[in-house]
Amino acid sequence: MSRRRTLSTKKKLALLVSAAAVAGGGAFAMAATSNASPVQNAKSSTVCQGLATALGNNQKFIADQKASPDSQSEARIANREAVVAQIKVQQEASGCEVGESAQDSQAAEPADTAPADNAGAGGADENAGGAGEGAGAGGADDNAGGATGEQVCAGSTVTLSGEGGAPAASSNQFPAGTQLKVTNLDNNKSTTVEVTSVSGSCALLNNAAFEEVREPGKFLIRNVRIEKVG
């Protein structure tokens, strides 16, 4: 009788220890899950909105080139697809929804969120969207836009194309060679750039140009003045 009672007590202790271990493991798993950073999107983060807009602009450019191809479209599309891939890498690094796209997004002002420490979504071929892109789908009319010195693109936001190279811009309203002055009214920084290619928005800055006017941790400029200066 005594031995049976002793074995029964040991079994009970073993069961209690096992139950405690299982409960502890479950609590740890729940804690780990609750501490995971939530994925941001264009409505909750300025960073994510800027990247989503950049992605949307590049995707629209690709779609336009496919819809009305010319002799240079294949090269342009290949370059922009490399930019799209790099923007998605930046979205993941910044905790944003990967693949979220917004063409010239005008969503409600999201909370500012600092991104991963990256200079931009660039790194693509420096000749992507080069000066030869004036022809083809989405090409800008030589008479588009306002007179020299006039403010243009009222109400537009400005983001980056993800392209490398010297400071430059792309546009769906101004032909290659047009000089645009872009001023970030939130920090009074400005840059004057030449339009070198076609894009899906009024003024899209490449990485180098965007760095000249951006605020730290932001990929979208909402309060902006764009002037045609040449």
DAHU-V545320 format. One record per helix or strand of 3 or more residues. SS is the DSSP state (~ for helix, > for strand). FROM is the first residue (numbers start at 1). TO is the last residue. Records with the same first field share a line. If there is no record, write none. Layout:
# DAHU-V545320
SS->FROM-TO / FROM-TO
This chain:
# DAHU-V545320
~->2-35 / 46-67 / 73-93 / 131-134 / 207-213
>->158-160 / 169-171 / 179-184 / 189-198 / 224-228
